[in-house]
Amino acid sequence: AGRAYLMVMFDVDNDMMTGYCTTTGGYYPSVCGSDMNFEMEMYNGTFNSGSIILHSMANQAMVRVSKKQQKEGLVSFYGPISYDPYTQWVYYSADSPPSEEEAARCRNGAPYTDGPYELPNSEGYICFDSDKSNGPFQGTLRYAFSPDRTELEFSQPYEAFLRRTTYRQGSAPTESAPYTLGLGSTISVQFALETSGELSSPAGEWASDATLPFAYHFGSTE
């Protein structure tokens, strides 16, 4: 079954050392420093998942630390890093937890899913997922196609990106932290699209494309 990924890629901290260069993930033009994104996965013509991804790790030891932190509602930005490995999760708000069906699929979907986990301080829930998981897992992602299905709008709330720690390797993470994205933030943004190769010639070759990055400012704290 064919797959398609629609992505919004961010350099959250404006630091090239804590994110990957997009060409290593197969996306052009090349931009270095991309550390988080949110994506919408379409699988066999239907919606499958709406995920947040952290690309700020270089090895499996960092992945284990990151997943532990994400269960606590936190993210850290390491460096230097590579495209793979990474962590990926579907976020649910406290007032809209995963349905019983979604929670069961998350619990029973190994090795593609893990969870769901309730975050501290009633800040929601996450289900770790991966490509081709046993969705649909929508979480807080919202989307709508135009009537002719040539245009798409989709969004995630700030809270889905969790809270940012000041952790660096060799030091302890802080106990409290601001949201990773929020009012007053200025980030670099890039859009990308990726499709599997069922209809390519020759068959089996994936295709991807991306925009040039641009700076985006999240309003004002005043």
Secondary structure, 3 states (H helix, E strand, C coil): CCEEEEEEEEECCCCHHHCEEHHHHCCCCCCEEECEEEEEEEECCEEEEEEEEECCECCHHHHHHHHHHHHCCEECCCCCCECCCCEEEEEECCCCCCCHHHHHHHHCCCCCCEEEEECHHHCCEEEECCCCCCCCECCCCEEEECCCCCCEEEECCHHHHCEECCCCCCCCCCCCCCECCCCCCEEEEEEEEEECCCCCCCCCCCEEEECCCEEEECCCCC
